[in-house]
Amino acid sequence: MSEHGIDEAAVAALAATVTGLVAAPGDAGFDEECATYNPYTPMRPAVVVGAASGRDVAAAIRFAGEHGLPVATLTTGHQVRGADGAVLINLRRLNRVTVDVDARTARIGGGALWSEVLAVTTPAGLAPVNGSAPHVGATGYLLGGGHSPTLGRLYGYGADTVRSVEIVTADGNARRVTADSDPDLFFAVRGGKGNFGVVTALEVELFPVTRFYGGAVFVAGEHAPTLLHAWRTWAPALPESATTSVAVQRLPPDPALPEPLRGAFVVALRFAFIGDAAEGERVFAPMRGAAPILVDGVRDRPYAEVGLIHTDPPGPLPYVDRTTGLRDLPAEAVDALLALVGPGTGCPLVSVELRALGGALDRRPEPPNAVATRGMPFVLFGFGVGGPEALPQLRGYLGRVLDAVSPWAHGRQMANFLSAVDEGATPAEVRAAYGDEIYDRLSKIKQVYDPGNLFRANHNIPPA
Ligand SMILES: Cc1cc2nc3c(=O)[nH]c(=O)nc-3n(C[C@H](O)[C@H](O)[C@H](O)COP(=O)(O)OP(=O)(O)OC[C@H]3O[C@@H](n4cnc5c(N)ncnc54)[C@H](O)[C@@H]3O)c2cc1C
């Protein structure tokens, strides 16, 4: 009998019904199946199921229900909330992606990464509303809203583009959920993340986008005040075909970085324009002239290079992070931020970024979904990297950054940016992230589909 009250015979019986891998602590393959992007969110489940099919997912969920254990999922571990004593379902094998070119849709396996989606969609001349990092799971991103550095302001949140969801709910039943079949569940799962079941596949709309004008320009950190003040007035006036963010970064001495950026204090100014490259260059020109440029990586690019706008670290990475939505970004807010992250501050964080939202992100899709950040013009996201000894300082500094901009806080948060590791993930924070109206509706829907709160190893929305 294991410490979680499961005997070997029960695990063996589960293994006999599953075509993928089943492993308990100490078994071969257990550690590999449980490995996460962030070592500060380790997974210590009672048993892990490396699901090879929707049937495997259903078997794992039924097993969890029978043994009174929570269910956790893992694709990359970018945002997992721990799985102590849970049945962990590793979804990485469910990575099949197919494209219907005529319908302009893709069916994405529940464990596919954006890189695996893009490998199929870009040759077809189509693009999804993907996120900044190709190594992030597409389904995790789409279930949490999904802010795209290229297409969001034109086409909305990633969740707005989801047409159907194949999901196994707490009763172990597989359902194909659409706006017509289960309107409440379809509302909830597009924004409510993993609270309502395990998604084995979903179908998204694609867009005829093959190129973009964009990338990142880096300037020395000493110019952060000039650049951030210029950006805060320029960004909100952009056309919807343009997207931008700005990040104050203390980069590591990583040999993979080009010389002027290695170990440097810089500001990364990101930009993407969907349309004619000459027009993109014209739109970007005011920022190109705002401060002396160290590295200019903004140019006409094939869509396959979308990951080079942010060049997010592929990991694994020991980090802590925090986020806040902002309802406004006046000069005082930029000054308050610069007082903690600007030149001469000794800021210990690797990156503090501001993304400008707006455009289609503000428009309610039809049918509506649980994305709660419509009308929020900016989001701030910061993270620090270090060993356990550095954590108190990093956490404290992230808290100070959030406090500094709190007079301009929006109140809502992007579900995808909620921290997995510390105070950014409390029940109060999750409620505030969605706002009372959406949160209470999600709790009621949870009561219907998961009354026992089987899916609680996440940013949990308990049933009510
Ligand atoms: C470097 C980096 C860049 C990012 N850039 C963006 C960005 O540009 N825009 C944006 O919106 N977000 C972004 N994110 C946030 C990212 O979208 C979330 O962390 C997302 O949850 C990652 O999903 P995952 O499957 O990779 O992670 P995991 O940690 O494996 O999953 C996280 C959670 O998602 C849920 N989940 C995932 N898959 C399923 C499934 N199949 N069924 C049910 N629940 C599931 C579960 O609740 C799970 O605990 C970024 C994150 C990182 C680390």
The ligand as an ORCA input file, in Angstrom:
! r2SCAN-3c Opt
* xyz 0 1
  C       7.758     31.374    -21.530
  C       6.266     31.539    -21.454
  C       5.603     32.347    -22.364
  C       4.215     32.505    -22.301
  N       3.571     33.314    -23.205
  C       2.229     33.449    -23.139
  C       1.542     34.273    -24.053
  O       2.145     34.877    -24.951
  N       0.207     34.413    -23.930
  C      -0.500     33.735    -22.966
  O      -1.727     33.855    -22.930
  N       0.124     32.928    -22.099
  C       1.469     32.790    -22.152
  N       2.104     31.987    -21.250
  C       1.321     31.315    -20.219
  C       0.842     29.933    -20.704
  O      -0.156     30.092    -21.682
  C       0.283     29.176    -19.521
  O       1.327     28.960    -18.597
  C      -0.352     27.850    -19.913
  O      -1.073     27.340    -18.820
  C       0.683     26.847    -20.326
  O       0.064     25.638    -20.662
  P       0.915     24.289    -20.656
  O       0.017     23.204    -21.056
  O       2.177     24.525    -21.414
  O       1.328     24.191    -19.126
  P       1.013     23.120    -17.998
  O       1.745     23.655    -16.812
  O       1.338     21.746    -18.434
  O      -0.539     23.276    -17.758
  C      -1.009     24.366    -16.992
  C      -2.441     24.171    -16.601
  O      -3.266     24.302    -17.767
  C      -4.364     23.414    -17.683
  N      -4.300     22.501    -18.828
  C      -3.296     22.386    -19.727
  N      -3.629     21.484    -20.671
  C      -4.848     21.009    -20.336
  C      -5.730     20.064    -20.923
  N      -5.424     19.425    -22.063
  N      -6.915     19.827    -20.309
  C      -7.251     20.469    -19.186
  N      -6.458     21.383    -18.588
  C      -5.273     21.648    -19.165
  C      -4.248     22.689    -16.369
  O      -5.023     23.377    -15.403
  C      -2.771     22.809    -16.038
  O      -2.512     22.748    -14.656
  C       3.479     31.827    -21.296
  C       4.155     31.012    -20.371
  C       5.531     30.867    -20.441
  C       6.224     29.997    -19.430
*
